[in-house]
Amino acid sequence: MKPSHNHVYMSGIKLGTDSFPTYEEGIKREWIIGNGLGGYASSTIIGAATRTYHGLLVASLKNAPGRVLLLSSLDEEISINEEIYRLANHKFPDTISPTGFNYLSEFVLTPFPIWVYKPGAFTVNKKVFTVHNSSNDSTTCVLYDVTSGKEGALLRIFPLINSRDFHFTIRSGYLSFSQEAYTSGVKLESCNGFEFSLSSNLQYYSDPRWYYNLEYDAEKERGLNFQEDNFNPGYFESKLKPGTSRFFIAASTGDVSSLTIEQVDELYTKEVYRQDLLASNSKLTEPFALKLLRATDTFIVKSPYSGDDTVIAGYHWYSDWGRDAMVSLPGLLLVPNRFTEAKSTLKHFARYCRKGLIPNTFLFFGENPVYNTVDASLWFIHALDRYFAYTKDLPTISDIWDTVDNIIDNQISGTP
């Protein structure tokens, strides 16, 4: 039987053109994938940013609180003779330009977002994934398979970049970039001190310009600042031969200047294997349970300070919160047999217990947690009990028991 446009398979989702016949319909659904460090890539299914929180590289950096938007989008265009097919989507005052969703024939999330565009005699398969837990460097890779039925076509990809706290918007007058260009990419440094790089197997050309007055619909609805400017440092370019050509662009807070297409394929295969291993080790068999497992994996991240695992309370804007972590721990980590991460998460919060209180929040991985919840500590004891019920790990219980004593003593005598 032919699957419907909303057919769910292999823990994934497949959407056809009936899900994005217009821009307004296309921005109703969003996707997000995490990198295991608190950073992520996220947007709508048509690739149009509607929030300040949307971007292809939103990094959680050890030397900066919160998360920082670095790569907002990649705008692709294919030109042949006098025709230009633009695949991007942007909202400006009173207009949407370009309208690439008109070429979009399919969106798939299994487990990473894939777009299939069919402009003219071309087919573009675009895939986005993040490199998981990569030595404290946040990296997003975008893979392209471009099939051309004509000679003389040209592919250009324009990166739109930024360098700001993901809660806010910014204007060109308050932000500037220096760039060190090389054949296959560019190293960028913003005036506010953030460094990152873009690399590709396409050729890079420096051609700096600004995109002014981009609008974010979701922020406008919330009554917040919804207009900003993004910087375009240049573009990546390659001629297309008849048949299928493969390209990549990597954006990273680390050095990716020597990255090859073969290495990007290896990184993708490694991440698919990691997620498949999670599913296999979980011993879950129900399709919906496996779908939840893949979706919730984004919430388990490494704290850059303690080195332990912790749980993000929600996306896009939450950090790790003690109460939320303890309430969710049995479902997130015990049911799917993620016992190592469960133990690490419990130790993380136990390490910061003060006067009988588990931190309510870490304010984006800072080392000065906020202690303004009383029942997180009781949820901690409950989570520890559930952990022991699943694992019978008495040595870990013994290691953490001083924290339990501390909680009980302070609950009796009175907490701050």
C-alpha positions as CSV (number, residue, x, y, z in Angstrom):
1,M,0.0,0.0,0.0
2,K,1.4,3.4,-0.9
3,P,2.1,5.5,2.3
4,S,0.1,8.6,2.9
5,H,1.9,12.0,3.1
6,N,1.8,11.7,7.0
7,H,3.0,8.1,7.0
8,V,5.1,7.4,10.1
9,Y,7.9,4.8,9.5
10,M,11.2,3.9,11.2
11,S,10.5,6.4,14.0
12,G,10.2,9.1,11.3
13,I,7.7,11.4,9.7
14,K,7.2,12.0,6.0
15,L,5.3,15.0,4.7
16,G,4.2,15.8,1.2
17,T,3.1,19.0,-0.5
18,D,-0.3,19.0,1.1
19,S,1.5,19.9,4.3
20,F,3.0,23.1,2.9
21,P,0.8,24.4,0.1
22,T,1.4,28.0,1.3
23,Y,4.0,29.7,3.4
24,E,1.5,30.1,6.2
25,E,0.9,26.4,6.3
26,G,4.6,25.5,6.0
27,I,5.7,27.4,9.0
28,K,3.2,25.7,11.3
29,R,5.5,22.7,11.9
30,E,9.0,22.9,13.3
31,W,11.9,20.5,13.7
32,I,14.9,20.4,16.1
33,I,18.0,18.2,16.4
34,G,20.5,18.5,19.3
35,N,24.2,18.0,19.4
36,G,24.5,16.5,22.9
37,L,26.2,19.7,24.2
38,G,23.0,21.9,24.6
39,G,23.3,23.4,21.1
40,Y,21.0,22.5,18.2
41,A,19.8,23.1,14.7
42,S,16.1,24.0,14.3
43,S,13.7,25.6,11.9
44,T,10.3,25.1,10.2
45,I,9.7,22.3,7.8
46,I,10.1,24.7,4.8
47,G,13.3,26.2,6.2
48,A,11.9,29.6,7.0
49,A,12.9,31.0,10.3
50,T,10.0,32.2,12.4
51,R,11.8,32.6,15.8
52,T,15.0,34.2,17.0
53,Y,15.7,30.7,18.2
54,H,15.8,29.2,14.7
55,G,19.1,28.5,13.1
56,L,21.3,25.8,11.6
57,L,24.1,26.3,14.2
58,V,22.9,27.5,17.6
59,A,25.8,26.8,19.9
60,S,26.0,26.4,23.7
61,L,29.5,27.7,24.5
62,K,31.4,27.1,27.7
63,N,32.8,30.7,27.7
64,A,29.4,32.3,27.2
65,P,26.1,32.0,29.0
66,G,23.0,30.9,27.0
67,R,23.1,29.8,23.4
68,V,24.5,31.8,20.5
69,L,23.1,31.9,17.0
70,L,26.0,31.6,14.5
71,L,24.6,30.2,11.2
72,S,21.0,31.3,10.5
73,S,20.5,29.6,7.1
74,L,21.9,28.4,3.9
75,D,20.2,29.9,0.8
76,E,20.6,27.7,-2.2
77,E,20.0,28.7,-5.8
78,I,20.5,27.0,-9.2
79,S,20.9,29.1,-12.3
80,I,20.9,28.0,-15.9
81,N,20.8,30.4,-18.8
82,E,18.4,33.2,-17.7
83,E,16.6,31.0,-15.2
84,I,17.3,31.1,-11.4
85,Y,15.7,28.7,-9.0
86,R,15.9,30.0,-5.4
87,L,15.1,27.4,-2.7
88,A,15.2,29.6,0.4
89,N,12.2,31.2,2.2
90,H,12.4,34.6,4.0
91,K,9.8,36.9,5.4
92,F,10.4,40.6,4.9
93,P,8.0,43.5,5.6
94,D,4.9,42.9,3.4
95,T,6.6,40.2,1.3
96,I,8.0,36.7,1.3
97,S,11.1,36.3,-0.9
98,P,12.2,34.0,-2.2
99,T,9.4,31.3,-2.0
100,G,11.4,28.1,-2.2
101,F,8.7,26.0,-0.7
102,N,7.0,26.1,-4.2
103,Y,9.8,23.7,-5.3
104,L,9.7,21.6,-2.2
105,S,8.1,18.2,-2.9
106,E,8.8,16.3,0.3
107,F,10.0,16.7,3.9
108,V,11.2,13.7,5.9
109,L,12.4,13.5,9.5
110,T,14.0,10.1,10.0
111,P,15.9,10.8,12.2
112,F,17.3,13.9,10.5
113,P,15.5,16.5,8.4
114,I,15.6,15.9,4.7
115,W,14.2,18.2,2.0
116,V,13.5,17.1,-1.6
117,Y,13.3,20.0,-4.0
118,K,12.4,19.7,-7.7
119,P,13.1,23.0,-9.5
120,G,12.8,22.6,-13.3
121,A,15.1,19.8,-14.6
122,F,16.8,19.4,-11.2
123,T,16.3,17.5,-8.0
124,V,18.0,18.6,-4.8
125,N,18.1,16.4,-1.7
126,K,19.2,18.3,1.3
127,K,20.0,16.7,4.6
128,V,21.0,18.4,7.9
129,F,22.6,16.7,10.9
130,T,24.6,17.7,14.0
131,V,27.8,16.0,15.2
132,H,27.0,14.6,18.6
133,N,29.1,15.4,21.6
134,S,32.1,16.6,19.5
135,S,34.9,17.6,22.0
136,N,32.9,20.7,23.1
137,D,32.8,22.0,19.5
138,S,29.4,22.6,18.0
139,T,29.2,21.4,14.4
140,T,26.3,21.2,11.9
141,C,26.7,19.5,8.6
142,V,24.5,19.9,5.5
143,L,24.7,17.3,2.7
144,Y,23.4,17.9,-0.8
145,D,22.7,15.4,-3.6
146,V,21.9,17.5,-6.7
147,T,20.7,15.8,-9.9
148,S,20.9,17.8,-13.0
149,G,19.3,17.0,-16.4
150,K,21.0,19.8,-18.2
151,E,24.5,21.1,-19.1
152,G,25.8,24.5,-17.9
153,A,23.9,24.8,-14.6
154,L,25.5,26.6,-11.6
155,L,24.9,25.9,-7.9
156,R,25.4,28.8,-5.4
157,I,24.9,28.6,-1.6
158,F,24.7,31.8,0.4
159,P,25.3,31.4,4.2
160,L,23.4,33.9,6.4
161,I,25.3,34.3,9.7
162,N,24.8,36.1,13.0
163,S,26.5,36.3,16.4
164,R,24.0,37.0,19.1
165,D,22.2,35.6,22.1
166,F,19.4,33.5,20.7
167,H,16.8,35.4,22.8
168,F,17.3,38.7,21.0
169,T,17.5,40.3,17.6
170,I,20.3,42.5,16.3
171,R,20.9,45.2,13.6
172,S,23.8,45.6,11.3
173,G,25.0,48.7,13.0
174,Y,25.8,46.8,16.2
175,L,27.6,43.8,14.6
176,S,30.5,43.3,12.3
177,F,32.6,40.4,11.1
178,S,36.2,39.8,9.9
179,Q,36.7,36.9,7.7
180,E,39.7,34.8,6.6
181,A,38.7,33.2,3.3
182,Y,40.3,30.2,1.7
183,T,39.4,28.1,-1.3
184,S,36.9,25.8,0.4
185,G,35.6,28.0,3.2
186,V,36.0,30.9,5.6
187,K,36.9,31.5,9.2
188,L,34.8,34.2,10.8
189,E,35.2,36.3,13.9
190,S,32.5,38.7,15.2
191,C,33.1,42.0,16.9
192,N,31.6,40.5,20.1
193,G,34.2,37.8,20.2
194,F,32.7,34.7,18.8
195,E,34.6,32.6,16.2
196,F,33.4,29.9,13.9
197,S,34.1,28.6,10.5
198,L,32.3,27.3,7.3
199,S,33.9,24.7,5.1
200,S,32.8,22.9,1.9
201,N,33.8,20.9,-1.2
202,L,32.4,23.8,-3.2
203,Q,34.6,26.9,-3.8
204,Y,34.1,29.8,-1.6
205,Y,34.0,33.5,-2.8
206,S,34.1,36.4,-0.4
207,D,31.3,38.9,-1.3
208,P,30.1,40.6,2.0
209,R,26.6,42.1,2.2
210,W,23.7,42.4,4.6
211,Y,20.2,41.1,4.5
212,Y,18.0,43.7,6.1
213,N,14.7,43.6,7.9
214,L,14.2,39.8,8.1
215,E,11.0,39.1,10.1
216,Y,10.1,36.3,12.5
217,D,6.4,35.6,12.6
218,A,6.3,33.8,16.0
219,E,8.1,36.6,17.7
220,K,5.7,39.1,16.2
221,E,2.8,37.1,17.6
222,R,4.4,37.1,21.0
223,G,4.7,40.9,20.9
224,L,8.6,40.8,20.9
225,N,11.2,42.3,18.6
226,F,10.7,40.5,15.3
227,Q,12.9,42.2,12.8
228,E,16.7,41.9,12.4
229,D,19.6,41.9,9.9
230,N,21.8,38.9,8.9
231,F,25.2,39.0,7.4
232,N,26.2,37.2,4.2
233,P,30.0,36.9,4.0
234,G,30.1,35.4,0.5
235,Y,28.9,32.3,-1.3
236,F,29.9,28.8,-2.2
237,E,29.8,27.8,-5.9
238,S,30.1,24.9,-8.2
239,K,29.2,24.0,-11.8
240,L,26.7,21.1,-12.1
241,K,27.4,18.2,-14.4
242,P,24.6,16.1,-15.8
243,G,23.8,13.3,-13.3
244,T,24.1,13.5,-9.6
245,S,26.7,15.6,-7.7
246,R,27.4,15.6,-4.0
247,F,28.3,18.5,-1.9
248,F,28.5,19.5,1.8
249,I,28.8,22.6,4.0
250,A,29.9,22.3,7.6
251,A,29.5,25.0,10.2
252,S,31.5,24.7,13.4
253,T,32.9,26.5,16.4
254,G,36.0,24.3,15.8
255,D,38.3,24.0,12.8
256,V,36.7,22.1,9.9
257,S,38.9,23.5,7.2
258,S,40.3,20.1,6.2
259,L,36.9,18.2,6.3
260,T,36.2,16.1,3.2
261,I,32.9,14.8,1.8
262,E,34.0,11.3,2.8
263,Q,34.6,12.4,6.4
264,V,31.2,14.1,6.5
265,D,29.6,10.8,5.2
266,E,31.4,9.0,8.0
267,L,30.1,11.5,10.6
268,Y,26.6,11.0,9.3
269,T,27.0,7.2,9.4
270,K,28.4,7.4,12.9
271,E,25.4,9.4,14.2
272,V,22.9,7.1,12.5
273,Y,24.6,4.2,14.1
274,R,24.6,5.9,17.5
275,Q,20.8,6.4,17.3
276,D,20.2,2.9,16.0
277,L,22.2,1.6,18.9
278,L,20.1,3.5,21.3
279,A,17.0,1.9,19.8
280,S,18.6,-1.6,19.9
281,N,19.8,-1.2,23.5
282,S,16.4,0.1,24.7
283,K,14.8,-3.2,23.8
284,L,11.7,-1.2,22.9
285,T,9.7,-2.6,20.0
286,E,6.6,-0.4,19.7
287,P,7.0,2.1,16.8
288,F,5.6,5.0,18.9
289,A,8.0,4.2,21.8
290,L,10.9,4.2,19.4
291,K,9.7,7.5,17.9
292,L,9.7,9.0,21.4
293,L,13.1,7.6,22.1
294,R,14.6,9.3,19.1
295,A,12.8,12.6,19.8
296,T,13.8,12.7,23.5
297,D,17.5,12.0,22.8
298,T,17.9,15.7,22.1
299,F,17.1,16.5,25.7
300,I,20.1,14.5,27.2
301,V,23.2,16.6,27.0
302,K,26.7,16.9,28.7
303,S,27.3,19.7,31.2
304,P,30.5,21.5,30.1
305,Y,31.3,22.2,33.8
306,S,30.7,18.9,35.6
307,G,31.2,16.6,32.6
308,D,28.1,14.7,33.7
309,D,25.0,14.1,31.8
310,T,22.0,16.4,32.4
311,V,18.5,17.0,31.0
312,I,17.3,20.0,29.1
313,A,13.9,21.1,30.4
314,G,12.6,22.1,27.0
315,Y,13.5,23.7,23.7
316,H,14.1,26.2,22.5
317,W,15.0,28.4,25.5
318,Y,15.3,26.2,28.6
319,S,18.5,25.0,30.2
320,D,18.7,22.0,32.7
321,W,16.2,22.3,35.6
322,G,16.4,20.0,38.6
323,R,12.7,19.4,39.1
324,D,12.1,18.7,35.4
325,A,15.1,16.4,35.2
326,M,14.0,14.3,38.1
327,V,10.4,14.1,37.1
328,S,11.3,13.0,33.5
329,L,14.3,10.8,34.4
330,P,12.5,7.4,34.7
331,G,10.9,7.8,31.2
332,L,13.8,9.4,29.5
333,L,16.6,7.2,30.8
334,L,15.4,4.2,32.8
335,V,12.6,2.8,30.5
336,P,15.0,2.8,27.5
337,N,17.9,1.3,29.5
338,R,20.0,4.4,29.4
339,F,21.4,3.6,32.9
340,T,24.8,5.1,32.4
341,E,23.3,8.5,31.6
342,A,20.8,8.1,34.4
343,K,23.6,7.6,36.9
344,S,25.6,10.5,35.5
345,T,22.5,12.8,35.7
346,L,21.9,11.8,39.4
347,K,25.5,12.5,40.3
348,H,25.4,15.8,38.5
349,F,22.6,17.1,40.6
350,A,23.9,15.5,43.8
351,R,27.2,17.3,43.3
352,Y,25.4,20.7,43.5
353,C,23.0,19.9,46.4
354,R,23.3,22.7,49.0
355,K,21.5,22.7,52.4
356,G,19.1,20.0,51.3
357,L,18.2,21.6,48.0
358,I,18.8,20.3,44.5
359,P,19.3,23.2,42.0
360,N,16.1,24.4,40.3
361,T,18.1,25.6,37.3
362,F,21.7,26.0,36.1
363,L,21.0,29.1,34.0
364,F,22.6,27.6,30.8
365,F,25.2,25.5,32.4
366,G,26.6,28.1,34.7
367,E,28.4,27.1,37.8
368,N,26.2,29.3,40.0
369,P,22.9,27.3,40.1
370,V,19.7,28.8,41.4
371,Y,18.1,27.1,44.5
372,N,14.5,28.2,44.5
373,T,12.5,24.9,44.5
374,V,11.8,22.7,47.5
375,D,10.3,19.6,45.8
376,A,13.0,19.0,43.3
377,S,15.0,17.4,46.2
378,L,12.1,15.0,46.9
379,W,11.8,14.2,43.2
380,F,15.5,13.5,43.3
381,I,15.0,10.8,46.0
382,H,12.1,9.4,44.0
383,A,14.3,9.2,40.8
384,L,17.1,7.6,42.8
385,D,14.6,5.0,44.1
386,R,13.5,4.3,40.5
387,Y,17.1,4.0,39.4
388,F,17.8,1.4,42.0
389,A,14.6,-0.5,41.1
390,Y,15.8,-0.8,37.5
391,T,19.5,-1.4,38.1
392,K,20.1,-2.8,41.6
393,D,23.2,-0.6,41.5
394,L,24.0,-0.4,45.2
395,P,27.5,1.2,44.9
396,T,25.9,4.2,43.2
397,I,23.2,4.5,45.9
398,S,26.0,4.3,48.5
399,D,27.9,7.1,46.8
400,I,24.9,9.4,46.7
401,W,23.4,8.5,50.1
402,D,25.1,11.5,51.8
403,T,23.0,13.7,49.5
404,V,19.8,11.8,50.6
405,D,20.7,12.3,54.3
406,N,21.4,16.0,53.6
407,I,18.0,16.4,52.0
408,I,16.1,14.7,54.7
409,D,17.9,16.5,57.6
410,N,17.2,19.9,56.0
411,Q,13.6,19.0,55.1
412,I,13.1,18.3,58.9
413,S,15.0,21.3,60.2
414,G,13.9,23.7,57.4
415,T,15.5,24.6,54.1
416,P,16.5,28.1,52.9
